[in-house]
Amino acid sequence: MDKTLSTMFGAMVFGDEVMRERLPREVYKSLTKTIATGRTIDPSIADVVANAMKDWAVEKGATHYTHWFQPLTGVTAEKHDAFLSPIGPCKVVMEFSGKELIHGESDASSFPSGGLRATFEARGYTAWDPASYAFVKDGTLYIPTAFCSYTGDALDSKTPLLRSMDALNTQALRILRLFGDTECRRVDITVGAEQEYFIIDKSMYDRRKDLVYAGRTLFGAPAPKGQELEDHYFGPLKTRIAAFMSDLDEALWSLGINAKTKHNEAAPAQHELAPIYSKANIAVDHNLLTMEHMKRIAEKHGLVCLLHEKPYAGVNGSGKHNNWSLTANGKNLLDPGKTPDENLKFLLILAAIVKAVDDYQDLLRISVAYAGNDHRLGSGEAPPAIISIFVGEELSSLIDSIVDGTAYRSAKASMLDLGIPSVPVFRKDTTDRNRTSPFAFTGNKFEFRMVGSSQNIAMPNTVLNTAVAESFRQFADVLEGAESFDACVAKLIKDTFTAHRRILFDGNGYAKDWESEARARGLSVLPTSVDAYARFMDEKNVRLFSELGVMSETEMRSREEIYFENYAKIINIEALTMIVMASRDYIPSVENYIAQIADTAAKKQAVCADASCEMEKDLIRRLSSLNAEAYRAMQTLKEEETSAASIPDAKQRAACYADRVLPAMAALRSAVDEMEALTSSKHWPVPTYGDMMFRV
C-alpha cells in the first residue's frame, strides 16, 4: 500500500474536511447547516460551492460530472457531462455552475415508472442530495441526487428514503422533548449493510449462459462436497481472493466507505464484507458503490462477483444484513441506559419498534420481496419469510414482567420491581443471537436479516423508518396530553407490549410447526414475492405512507406495478435461458454421448460376439429416457412461458409465472440435473458445481 490508510481514506470525496478548507467560512457554515438539518440549500451559495467542487474534482483528474441517481431498476444511473464550455472557436474553459450542481434533467421515459409517465413524456429531474457527499470516480465528479418526474412524483428509491428519514426525525424529536431533551436538533438513522457474495473464475462464468443472463445457475447437480465440513467459514483466504479483497478495500476506502470486516462465508467461494455504520442515505449510496466495485474489481482479477441471492442450489445463499439504529447527539437510542430514566426511554422506543414491525409486517416482507430472494428465504441459511422479532432472554423476561405485572428478575441477578416511576437497570448482550430471526435485537441495534444480497437497501429502510415514525407519532399524541407523564408512559409501554406480544419469537424459525404457530398468532404468512406484493396497496399501508408524506398513493401504485412487472420479467428471462440451454447444450450433448456409448458397444461386439453390453444398454436406456423427459419438459416450459407472457395484466402475469412457469422450470431442471450425474464430464457442455465453487 503506497499511501497510509489515514491519507487514503476519503481521498476522492468532497467531504467535510475538504469543504472546510476550500469554502469561505460563511458558505461552509451554511452548507453544513443544510446537511445537518436536512433543509434545502441556500441558492445564494450554490455557485461558490459548485466552483470549489469543480476545482477540487479537476485536481483529482475529473473532466466530467454526473448526477448519480437510483431509478426503480434496483441499480444506479448516470449521464456524464463535460466541464468544458467554449469561449471561442479554439478555446474552452472549465465551468460548473450552482444550477448544474443543484438541478439536472434526465430522460425519464426509459426508466421504470409503473405508469407514472407515458413513453412520450420524457422529462425527468435530478436534485442534489447535499447530505451525501460528492466524489470522484474514473475521471468524473459524481453528485448523489434524487430523481423525480416532470410532475414531481418520485421515480427513484432515494426520494422516499429521504422523506422517511425526515418523518422519523420529526416524530422522534417529539418523544425526546417529552423526556426533557431540549438540545437535540436531529435524530439520525444509522445503517450498516453486511454484504455477502460469491466469486467464480471468469473463464467458467463465461461458459454458463444461466449465470450470464440470469445471475444464478438454472441447472446443476450437487457437487460431492458442499459446505458439510464447515471448513470454508472464516477459513484462510485464498491468494486470488485476498488480492481481490485488498484492491476492493483500497477502492472503497478512497471513496470514504468504511469497509471494516472481510471473511469467507459458509458456502464454498462465498464471502462477506461488513462496513462501519453511517447515516441511512449515505449507507444506501455506499452499499450500491460497494456492489459496483465488487463486480468491477473482480473482473480485473479474472474473476466474477455473483450477487444473486441463490447462485447455487443446495448451498447457502447470500443476504444483506441491514443493521439499523437511531442516534441523537451521538448517543445510540437503542442502548439500554445506566439509570431507570434512561431505561424508561429505551423501553418506550423498543415498544414503538415492536409495534411498528407488528403493524406493518406485510410492508417489511414486501420490502425484501424479490424473485431471487424467494429462493433463499427459509432455505436453511436465511430467516423464514415470516416477520417476527427476537429480543433475547433478558428483554423477553423484562417484557413478560411488564405485561404480567410481576417482579422482574435478571438472568443473573434480582432486579427492581417495575413500580411507577421506578424502572430497573438491565444489561444488554446477555443472550445468544438467533440467526433464524428475520428481525433481531443484537445489543444496541436491530438486524434485519431478510434483505437479499442484490437488493438496494433503500426500500427496507424506508419502510422501517416510516413504520417507526408512525409509532412515535401515536405515542407522542398520547403523551403530550397526559396529566401524569410517568404513569402514562408506563401504561403505554405495558399496553403496547401486551397488544403486540405476538410478534416476539425467540424460537427456531426453521421449526416445522413455526408456520402454523405464526398463523395461529395472526402473523402474515406471505411465502412468495407475488403473495407479498398483493398486500402493498392495502388501505393501512397507503394511509401510512401518504399521511407521513413519504409516498403518495400514485407513487405507491406505480411501485406496485413495477414489482409485478419486474418479477415476471426475471422469471421470463430465466425460463427462456433454460429453453436455450436445454435445446442447444444439454439435449444435443447427451444425444452425442448416447451415440458414443452405442458405438462403443457395437465395437465391443464386433471384436467379441460374446461380449456383454448390459452396462452400455442400461446407460443408454436411462439417458434416453431422461433426455426424452427433458425434451418434453422443455416443450411444456415453452408453452407455459408463452401463455404467461401473453397476459396483459401485470399482477395476473406475475402470478402465472409463479404458479405455472416456475414448476415447469423445476421439472426441466430435475431431468437435466439427473443426466449430469450419468454423463461423461468430457461430454457435459458446461462447468459443474464442483468446477465453479472449488476452482477459484
N, C-alpha and C positions, 0 to 999 in steps of 0.2 A: 504494500500500500504506500504510494508515493506521498500522500498527504496524511497528516494526522486526522483522526476522526473529528476532532473539535473544529478544524478549519474546513473539513469536507462537508460536515453536516449542514444542510440547508444552503449550500453554496449557490445553488441555482434557483433560490426562492427569494422573491421580493418581500421579505418578511419584516418584522418589527425593527430589527437592528438596522437593516438597510434603509427603511423608511426614516428612522430617526436620524440617520447620517445624511440622507440626501434631500429631505424635505425641509422647507422653512418651519420653524418651531410651531407657529400658529396653524399651519397646514397639517403638520404631523398631529397636533393635539386634536384638531377637528376630525381627521381621518380615524384616529384611534378611538375617539368617542363614538364615531359611526359604527366601527367594528364592535366595540364593547356593548353598545345598546341595541344594535340591530336596526338602527334607523337609516333613512335614506341619506346618501352622501350630499353634502352641500355643493351645488353646481359651481359655485364660485371658485372652488379649489380644484375642480376636475382637470383643468388644463395643466396646472402645476404638477399634479400627481402623474398625469399621463406623460408629460415631458420627462420627469425624473425616471419613471418606469422604463420609458423608451431608451434613454441614455444608458441606464443600467443594463438593459437587455442587450443592446448593441455591443456593449463591452463584453458580454458573455457570448457573443457570436451570433446573436439573433438578427435576422434580416426581415422576418415576417412576424405578424401577430395573429392570434386566432381567439375567437370567443368559443370556449370549450364548454359544451353543454351535454345534458343527459336526456336525449329523446326517449320515447317509450319503446325503445328497442332492447333495453337491458344493458346496452353498452354506451359509449360516448361518441360524440360527433364533433367535427372541427372543420372550418373553412379558413384557409390561410391567405392573408393579405400582406403585401409588402409595405414596409415603412416608406418606400420611395414616393416622392412627389416631384414632378417635373417643374423646373423653373426656367426652362429654355429648351431649345432644340437638342442640345447635347449636355444638359446639366440637370441633376436631381439633388434633392435634399432628403434627409431622413426626418419624417414628421409623424407625429401621433397626437391627436387632439383628445381633449376631455370627452367630447361627444363620441369619438371612436372607442374610448375606453369604457364608457358607461353603457353605451347603447349600440346594438348591431342589428342587422337584418339578415335573415337566412330563409332560403326556400323551405317552406313548411309542408309542401304538398307531398313530398316523397317520404315523409316520416309517418309512423302510425298515429292516427288521430281519433280512431274509433267513431268516425262520423262527425267529428267537430268541424272539419274543413272538407269542402269538396276538392277534387283534384285540381280544378282550375283556380281555386283560391289559394294562391301560393305563399302569400306573405306571412312571415313569422318573425318574432323579435327575440333578441337575446339581451339580458340585462345583467350587469356586473354584480357578482356577489363579493363585496369587499371583505367579508369575514373569512373568506377562503383565499389565501394568498396566491398571487400570480407567480408563475415560474417559467423558466426557460428549459425547453427540451428540443433537441435536434434542430437548433437554429431558429426556433420560433418561440415567441412570448405567448404563453398560454394564460388566458384570463378566464377563470371559472365564472360561469354565468347561469342564470335561469333562462328558460325558453318558453315563450307564450305565443299564442296566435294573434292575428290582427284584431280579434275581438276581446283579447285579454285573457282567454282561457289558457290554463296551464297545459302545455304539451310535453312536459318533462317530469322527471322524478324529483328534481331538486326543489321546485317551487312549493309543492305540498309539504315537503320536509321542512323548509324554512318557515312556512306558516305554522306547522305543528310545533316547532321549537318556540315560536313566539307565543302560541296559545298556552303551552305548558309553562313558560316563564311567567306569563300574566297571572295564571291561577296559582302557581306555586308561591309567588310573592305574597298573594293574599294569605296563604297559610302561614308563611314565615312572619308576616306582620302580626298575626294573632298570637304568635309566641314571643312577641316583643322585639323581633329583629327589624330595626328601622334603618340599618346600614346597607344591607344587601340591595344591589341595583339590578341584578340579573341572576337567574338560576339557569345554569348551563346543563345540557345533556351531554354526557361523555360516553363515548363508544370505542370499543376495541374489537376489531373483527379478526378472529383467528382464521387463517386461510389454509385449507387443505387442498392438495393437488397431486396428480400423478405425473411421472416423467416416463417417456418412451423414446427409444432411439429413432431418429427421423427416418432412417432407411426402412425401418419396419412400419412406421406410421404411413409412409407414402404408399405402401403396398396394401393398406387396408382402406377400401372405399368407405366402409362404415365409419371409421374414425375421421376420415377427411370430410365427409358430408354431414355426419350426424353427431360427431364428437364422442360416440360410445360404440362399443363392439355390439353389433346386432346378431352376430353369430360367435360361437366359441365354446368349445368343450373345456371343462376344468383342467388345469394343469395337475400333474401328480402331487405337487406340493403347492399349497397356497400360503395361508398365514397360520396354519395349525400349530407350528412350533413357537410362534410368537417371538421369533428371533429378529425380526426386522424392526420392531417397535423400539425406538430410542437406540438402535444399533449404530455401529460406526458408519460414518458417511463414506460412500464410495468416492473414488478420486474425481470422477467426472461430475458427480453430484456436488461435491464440496466446492469444486471450481465454479460451477454454475451458481451455487448459493453465495459464494464470495462476491462474484460480479453483481449479483442481484442486490446484495446488501449495499454495495457501494453506490449503485444507481439510485436505490431508494433513499439512502441517507442524503445524497446530494440534493434530493427533492424535499428534504425535511420530513421524510416519512420514518417514524420511529420503529423500524424493524428491529425487534428485540430478540426473539427466540426462533430457532430453526432446529428441526429434528426429523428423523424418519418416523413415519406413522405406522399403523398396524399392518397394512397390506404391503406386499412386495411392490417396490417402486413408488410408494406413496409417501408424501412428505407434508410438513406443515410449517407455516410462518406465522408468528404472532407479533403484533405491534404493541407499543405503549398507547394508552388511551388518548384520544383527542376529542374536541367538540364534534358533535354528531355530523354537521355538514362537512367538516374537514375530514372526518373519518370515512365518510362516503367517498369523497374525492380520492383520498389516499388508497382506499381499497380498490377502486377502479384503476388507478395508476399501478398498483401492485400487480393486479391480474394482467394488465397490458405488458408490464415489464417481465413478468414470468414467462410469457409467451415469446417475447422478442429476444430475451437473453438466452432462453433455452435453445433457440434456433442457432445462435452464434456458437453454441457448443455441440451442434449436430444432434440436438435433442428436440423434443416437442413436449410442451406442457399441456396436460389434459385437465381441464377444469370442469368437465361434466360430473354430475353427481354420482353416476354409476357407470364408469367406463368399462368395467369388467364385472360380469355376473359371478356370484359365488364368493367374492371377497368384499371387504369393507368399501363403501362408497365414500365420497368426500362431502363434507359440510363446511359451514362457516359459522363458528360460534360467535354470536353477537353479544358481547358483554356491555351491559347498559347500566348507567348510574346517573345520579343527579349531584351537582356541586353548587355550593353557594359560598362566595368569598373564599374559594379554595378548599372548603370543607365538604367532605363527602356526606351527603344527607342520608345515605344508606349505611353509614357507620353507626352501630349501636353506641350510645354515649356512655360517659362515666358517671352521670348523675341521673336521678329519677326524671328530672325535667327534660333532659336530652333524650332519654328513652321514651318518654311520652310522645315527643315529636316524632321519633323514629317509628314508634308503633302506629301513629296516625298515618304516616307516609306509607308504611308497609300495608296498612289496611286499605289505603287508596289504590295501591298497585294490585293487591289481591282482588279488589272489587273490579278494577279496570280489566284485568285479564279474564275474570269470570263473565263480566257483562259483554265483553267483545272477543270472546274466544274464537268465534267464527271469523272475525276480521283478522286476527293473528294467524289463524290457519290459512286464510286466503293470501296473506302477505308472503307466505313461503310456498304457495301452490304453484307448481311448475311441472311440466311434463317430465323433465329429468329428475326432479326431486321425488316424484311418485315412486320411482324405482328404489329409492334409498330409505325413505321414512319407514320405520318399523322393521327394517331388514337385518336386525341383529347388531348394527353398529350405530344406529341413529335412533332418536326418540320415535315413538309411535305417532301416527297422525291424529292424535287426540291431545288437546291442550290441557295441561294440568301444571300445578306449581309444587315444587319441592322447596321446603324451607329448613329442613333439618330437624333433628331430635329436640334441640334446645328450644327453638322457636315454636315448634309444634306443641311442645309441652306448655309453653307460655300461652299460646293461643287457646289451647284447651282449657287452661285455668281461667282465662279471661271469659270465655264463653260459658263455662260451667260454674263460674263464681267460686272457685276453690283456691286454696293457697298454692302458690307456685313454688316448686322445688326444682332447683337446677339439677343437671345431670350429675353434678359432683358436690353440690353444697346446698343447704337450705337457704331460701331467699325470702324476701319480704312478702307479706300478704298483699294482695292487689287492692288495697283500700283507695280511697279518694282523699287527697290528690297523690298519695304515695304510689310510685311505680318502681318495681325492682330494677336493680342494676343487673344486667345479664351479659354474658360473654358472647363472642362470635367464634365461628370455626370450631365448635365443639362436637361436630358430627362429620361423618364421611360425606362425599359427594354422591349424587345419584345420577349416573351417566345415562340412564334411560329417561330422565325427566326432560320434557321439552323446554321448561322454563324454571330454572333452578336458582335459588339464592345461594351465593357462594362466598359469604362473608361481608362484603360491602358493595355488592353488585348483583344484578340478575344476569344469568347467562341464557340467552335464547338460542337453543341448540338446533332448532329445526331449519334454519336458513340453509339453502342449497349453495354449494361451492361456486357455482357460476353466476349466482344472482346478485343484482345490485341491492345493497342493504338499505337503500333509501326507504322503500315501502315498509318493511318490517319496523323500522324506527319511526316512520310517520304514524303508523297505526298505534304503536306503543305510546308515543308522545301524546297523541290526541286522546287516547282512552284514559291515560293517567290525568291529563288536563281536565277531562270531564269529571273524574272522581274528585279532584281538588276543587273544582268549581262547585260541585254539590256540597262538599264538606264545608267550604268557606261560606256558602249561603246559610247553612245551618248555624255555624259557629259565630258568625258576625252578629247574629241576632240573639245569641244566648244570654240569659241572665247570669248564669254561673258557668264561666268558661271551663273550669276544671271538671265539673260534673258533666257538662255537655260533651266535652271531648272524650271522657271515659265512656260515656254511654254510646257515643258514635263509634268508637273503636270496637266495643263489645257487639253492638248491633251489626256492624259491618262484617266482622269475623263470623258471627252467627249465620248471617244471610249467605255468606259466600264460602263457607267451610267446605262445600262440595268440591271446589276446585283444587284443594290441597290434597296432595297424594305423595306419600313418601315411599310407596312400594315399588315393585318391579313392573315397569311399563311394558315388558315383554311377556308378562304372565298371560296365559291363555284366557283367564277369566277377567282380565282388566277391561276389555272392550264391553263385556256385558255389565260389569260393575259401573263403568263410566255411563252407560246408557241408563242404568238404574238411578244414578246420581243426577241425571238430567243434563249431562255434558254433551256437547256437539261431537258427533262422530261423523267425520267427513273424509272417507278413505282416499278419494281421488281429487285431483285438481278440479275436475268438472263438477264434482259434488260441492266443492268449496265455492267455486265461482258463482254458483247459483244462489248463494246467500248474500252476495256483495251488496245488492240493491235493496236489502231488507230495510224496512222503514226506520228502524232504530239506527242503522248504520248511516243512512242518508242524513238523518237528523244530527247525528254526532258530528260528522264532517262539516255539514253546512252551518250549524249553529256556532261552531268554533272557528269558522272561516278558513278551514283547511282545504276543502274541496267543495265545489258546488255540485248539485245533483247532475248537471250537464257534464261536468268533468268526470264524475264518477261513472256515469253511463258510458262515456267514451272508453274508460278503462275496462269496464265490464266487457264491452265489445272486443277490445284488444286482447283481453285474457283468453276469451273463447277462440278468437281467430288465431292467436299465436299457438295455442295448444294444438289446434287442428293442423296448422302448418308444420309443426315439428313432427307430428306422427305421420303426416303426409310424406315428408322428406324421408323419414325412416323407412316407411313402407316401400316407397319407390326404390330406395337404395337396396333393400333386401331383395326386391324383384330382380334388379340388375345383377346383383352379386350371385343370386341363385341361378339365373338363366345363363350368365356369361362366364361364371367362375366355377361354382360348386358342381352343378349338374354335369357340365361337359367334362370336368376333371375326373369325377367319379366314373363316368362312362369310359373315359380313356383307361382308367385303372382297371375296370372290369374287363375291357378288351385285352389288356396286357395279361391279366390272370388267365383268361381263356386261352390266349396264345401260349402261355407257359404250360398250361395243362395239355394242350394239343402237342406241343413239342415233347413233353414227358412221355406221352403215349406213343408218339412216333418212334422214340428211342426204345421204349419198353412197353409193349402192348399190355402187359400185366400191371403196369404202374398204377397205383391208386391215386385218384384225383379228387377224393372226397373233400379234402381241405379246400381246394380251389372251387369245387362245386358249391360247397356250403357258403364260402365267402361271396361268390357270385350271386347266389340266391339272396343272401342277406342285403348286400349292397344294391342289387337290382330292385328289391322290394322297397328299400329306404329311398332310393333315388326316384322311384315312381311316386312314392308318398310325398317326397319333396316337390316333385313336379305338380302333383295335384294340389298341394298346399299353396304353391306359388300361384296357380291359377285361381284358387279361391281368394287369395290375398288380392290379386288384381281386381277381381270382381267387387270385393268389399271396399277396396280403396276407391275405385271408380264411383261406386254408389255413394260413399261418404262425401267425396269431393263435389258431387253434383248438388248437394243440399245447400240451398241459398242462405238459410238462417244460420248465423254463426254458432249460436248455442246448440241447436239441434245437430249441426255438423260436428262440433266437438264431442257431443255425446255419442254420436255414431262411431267416431274414431275410437273413443274409449271402450264402447260396448262391443263393437264388431271387428274393427281393424286390428286392435291390439291382440285379441285372441287368435286371429288369423296369422299375425306375425309370430306369435308364440308357437303355433303349430308348425310353421315353416322352419323356425329355428330348431325345434326339437328334432326334426328329421335330419337336418344338416349336421347338427352337433353330434348326433349318434353316428353318422357316416364318418365324421372326423376321426373317431376312435378306431375305425376299421380300415382307413385308407392310408396307404404308404405316405410318409412325410414328403417323399420326392414328388408325389402327385398332388399333394394338398396345395391349393393355389395361394394361400395367404399365411403370414406368420401366425403361430398358435399363441395361446395364453402363456405357455411356458417361455416361448421365444421373447414375447413382449415384456413380461414382468421380470424376468431374471437375466436379461442380457443388456442391461444398461451400462 
